[in-house]
Amino acid sequence: ENFPTDYRDEVRQWIRHVRFSYRRQEEITKEGHKAKSAGPPLKVSLSSKRLEELKAWNFTWDPYVKEFEDFFELLVAYKKVHGNCHIPEDFTDNPTFALGKYVKNLRKSFVKFSAGNEVS
């Protein structure tokens, strides 16, 4: 369903706050003291109930991890069909995820990393 742009922006902002709040709470729990990234208080607090509700909905806490997990699932499927991971740059069999383009960018990042360069 299409939401008005303002609403999407509000939801996007809320999600950022929830993720930041979650990371901060995780840091405090692990470190046992005030988190290094502690900043101004957030309007969103994650009570145990809210946290459990988000987990029950399979909320994506780290979109980069989710993206990699989705990629890896497609990679495994590709290998089952083709017997290898030699994915051509223009390969895509999923309308929402261009596997060939993702692999191309991953390979570029690997080359940079292997050469000792910073990877974004």
C-alpha positions in Angstrom: 0.0 0.0 0.0 1.3 3.5 -0.8 1.6 5.8 2.1 1.9 9.6 1.9 5.6 10.6 1.7 5.4 12.4 5.0 4.2 9.2 6.7 6.9 7.1 5.1 9.5 9.6 6.4 8.1 9.5 9.9 8.1 5.7 9.9 11.7 5.7 8.5 12.8 8.1 11.3 11.0 5.9 13.9 12.8 2.8 12.7 16.2 4.6 12.9 15.4 5.5 16.5 14.3 2.0 17.4 17.4 0.5 15.9 19.7 3.0 17.6 17.9 2.5 20.9 18.3 -1.3 20.6 22.0 -1.0 19.8 22.6 1.3 22.7 20.7 -1.0 25.1 22.8 -3.9 23.8 26.0 -1.9 24.4 25.0 -1.1 27.9 24.1 -4.7 28.6 27.4 -6.0 27.2 29.6 -3.3 28.8 27.8 -3.1 32.1 28.1 0.7 32.1 27.1 3.8 30.1 27.4 3.1 26.4 30.1 4.8 24.4 27.6 6.0 21.8 25.3 7.4 24.4 23.8 10.6 23.2 20.7 12.6 23.9 17.8 10.6 25.3 15.6 9.1 22.6 11.8 9.4 22.4 11.6 5.7 21.7 12.4 3.4 24.5 12.4 -0.3 24.1 10.6 -1.9 27.0 10.8 -5.7 27.2 7.2 -5.9 25.9 8.0 -3.7 22.9 11.2 -5.6 22.2 9.3 -8.9 22.3 6.6 -7.6 20.0 9.2 -6.4 17.4 11.0 -9.7 17.6 7.7 -11.6 17.1 7.2 -9.5 13.9 10.8 -10.5 12.8 11.8 -6.8 12.8 15.1 -6.3 11.0 17.5 -4.9 13.5 20.4 -4.6 11.1 19.4 -4.1 7.4 23.0 -4.9 6.2 22.9 -8.3 7.9 19.4 -8.9 6.5 20.6 -7.9 3.0 23.6 -10.4 3.3 21.3 -13.2 4.6 19.0 -12.6 1.6 21.9 -12.6 -0.8 23.4 -15.8 0.8 20.0 -17.6 0.4 19.9 -16.7 -3.3 23.5 -17.7 -3.7 22.8 -21.2 -2.2 19.8 -21.6 -4.5 21.9 -20.5 -7.5 24.6 -23.1 -6.6 22.0 -25.9 -6.3 20.8 -25.2 -9.8 24.1 -24.4 -11.5 26.6 -26.3 -9.4 28.9 -23.3 -8.9 29.0 -19.7 -7.8 30.2 -18.2 -11.1 27.3 -15.7 -11.3 27.4 -13.4 -14.4 27.1 -9.7 -13.8 23.7 -9.5 -15.6 22.2 -12.5 -13.8 18.9 -12.0 -12.0 16.0 -14.3 -11.4 14.5 -12.4 -8.6 12.6 -9.2 -9.4 13.6 -7.5 -6.1 17.3 -8.5 -5.9 19.8 -8.4 -8.7 22.1 -11.2 -7.6 24.6 -10.6 -10.5 25.0 -7.0 -9.6 25.4 -7.8 -5.9 28.1 -10.3 -6.6 29.9 -7.9 -8.9 30.0 -5.3 -6.1 31.0 -7.9 -3.5 33.9 -9.0 -5.7 35.0 -5.3 -6.1 34.9 -4.9 -2.4 36.9 -8.1 -1.9 39.6 -6.9 -4.3 39.9 -3.5 -2.5 40.0 -5.2 0.9 42.6 -7.7 -0.3 44.8 -4.8 -1.5 44.6 -3.3 2.0 42.1 -0.5 1.0 39.2 0.6 3.0 35.9 -0.9 1.9 32.6 1.1 2.4 
